[in-house]
Structure formats: C-alpha cells, structure tokens
C-alpha cells in the first residue's frame, strides 16, 4: 500500500557524461515544476562515474559522488537507477544488478536494449519493477510513449523515419554544399554533431538499434538489430544529390518497418535501414540538420508525425527525467508495470518472419561506375532486363573520370528487391563495371 504521505523518490545516476550532466541540470533547474506535477520531490542522491576529476559545471552539494556503482545500486536511498554508461556488458550487468536489488531502472542505451531487451524486461517483470527507456529512441521526441500509450488502440501499419541526427546533418550538408562525404563528416565532428568514431552512425547501425525497439513496440515482433538489413551513407556522392533534385527527391537515411499479412492472415515484418529518396513535397524531406522525425500510421488514427531534436544533452535528458517521473508516480501508488515496456504484454511479443525479398517491390535509383566505351550501357541494361527490372530512364554523366570510368545512373520501374539485388550482383561482376554499385530505394508513399 502506498504511503499516506508522499515521500521523496531518490535517484541514482550511473554515468556522468554529457547526458548525465543534462539529467542533473534538468532535475535541479526544473525541480519546482517536477514537484508541482508529481506532488512530491524527485531528488538526485548519488552519482557513480570513473571520472571524478572533470568539472561538469553543476552543483553537487548534497549528492554523493564516487566510482562505486555497486554501492549506489545497494544504497537504500536510491529508488530508481539511471544507466547512462552505454555499451553492452557492463551496462547489462549493472541493470540486472539493479533489478536484483529491487530498484527500478531508466536507460538511454538503445544498443543494449536492442540486443538484450528481452532478458532485461523479463527480469523486471518478474520483480514487479519498471524499466524506462524513452531516451533510447529519437532523444527528446516522446515517440515510445506515444506508441506505448497514445496509439495503443491501433493496429500499427508502418513506422518510418529519420532516426539518426548525425547522418541527417551530413546528408543535409552534402546536398547544400556539394562537398564530398569525408569533408562534411569532418566538419560534423568538429561541430560536435558526430562522434570521433562515427561508425555506428554512418553505417546505419544506430538507426537499426532504434528501429528494432520500434518494431517490437509497434508490431509485437521479437527481433534484434542484427535481423534488420542495414546500409549506411558512406557511398553517397554529390552527384546523387544533384540527380535526386532533378528527379524531385531528397536523400534521407530512413529506418522503415511495415507489417504485412498474407492470404491466411499471418503477419510478416518488413524492416530495413538505408538511404532513400523521398519526394521533396513530403514532410520527412524537409527535416534537415541534426533533427529527427518519425511517422507512425495506425489503422484508426491514420498517419501521425513526431518531430524534434533526436540527440543532445538537454533533449535526451528531458526524456530520461520524464521516465523518472512516470516511475516515481508508480512507486508512490505502490505499484509498477502499469504499461508493459514494449506496449504488448511480454508473452505476446513473439518472433515473426521477415518479408522475403521477392515480396518487397519499389522503384530504385542505381549508380554504376562503368568504362567509357561502346557497348557498356547495353550490357548493364541487358542484365537488368534479364532479371525483369524495367528501366524508366538512363543517364550517363560526363564528369571527371575515375580510372577511365564514368557514372551511369538508372532509374527503374517498380521491381522486387530480390530482382534488384540479383541484377546488381551480376552487373558488379562485369569487367566493364567497377563495383560495388549503389542502390538508393525510392520511397513514394511518404
């Protein structure tokens, strides 16, 4: 039974980096409004981090700060543990240790949850504890809460969006400046939009982590990011942006998931991450810089769009503290698990087959690097025809040649993903083509 008089709820913070500093700022600077909305104080009582020397620019009076994470977890003053250390093994261990110590958990660790979420959620449910992770997807945008609660009455038909601010910034700047990928990425790193090691971002892995969580929440489908076909943006060139504009498109790195049903009513999931051409008139086409946007379409509500800062100290901290407030309310009520972490009850989240490549149909922009000699174009178009890929237009640009090769661009009619892959594999094996070639999916329903 809940206490008759609301008590303060104590928060322990594991990880005192950029996001952790933001959480401290929000808890301190917005303490009044948080208390007014909760009816009781939400108080930071303890922080654990290996770096005890760096000045984070926040007041830690009354907050115990040391490097002992296990002591923080065991501290009876800590009701909720916030995990912001990132990574896999150590973070997983501390989260499971927190649950074993009867502590609720909040995390922004999309990589961990995309891989080990099932184990963590199962442990929390068995202990009647909550796990909050709103900050794991799209930073300050409340997309997970919207799926879990606001759209809970819908059959979700599709979820798609710009899930990574770093790649969106790079693509926006490549289009604006006509500069090469490497130049723009370096500038993004200098400005703090990209990490020193941007691999997870530019190869699409970060977006795949987030999409895996969205798929579980939208469709009740159990899968990890490793199940999601993923392509990054490393092969994008200024020419791709120039031609996209001519065709009426802009290029965005999208995470896309759809739920399909066969003639027997069995569900299968289509999910992938990769660069896509989207119509310039669409809302997603006009999401620029480091911003994120997610579209969710439900059978009852229709299409809905969520836009905002997908990363950064304060937007992410906003989502972390929102989770803390939600869990604090449950603690005061004497309960937990009012809403399942992934919206569906855990026993209803089940493996579902992925849609086969021969059922996924779309138009595509294909770019090949071919020798500038007679007969090459007919060889390329001949292979496409062999696999049933219809051609809408072909462009051969006379740009500065790279080892005697010039770009050949093909815009296709709708074709299956299987046919496109098979055709491109055979074209890349031709002596007159220097692979790997580039495919950019055209998304026209956005």
Secondary structure, 3 states (H helix, E strand, C coil): CCCCCCCCEEEEEECCCHHHHHHHHHHHHCHHHHHHHHCCCEEEEEEECCCCCCCCCCCCCCCEEECCHHHHHHCCCCCEEEECCCCCHHHHHHHHHHHHCCCEEEECCHHHHHHHHHHHHHHHHHCCCCEECHHHCCCCCCHHHHHHHHCCCCCEEEEEEECCHHHHHHHHHHHHHCCCHHHHHHHHHHCCCCCCCCHHHHCCHHHHHHHHHHHHHHHCEECCHHHCEECCCCCCCHHHHHHHHHHCEEEEEEEEEEEEECCCCCEEEEEEEEEEEEECCCCHHHCCCCEEEEEEEECCCEEEEEEEECCCHHHHHHHHHHHHHHHHHHHHHCCCCCCCCCCCCHHHCEECCECCHHHCEEEEEEEEEEECCCCHHHHHHHHHHHCCCCEEEEEECCCCCECCEEEEEEEECCEEHHHHHHHHHHHHCCCCECCCCEEEEEECCC
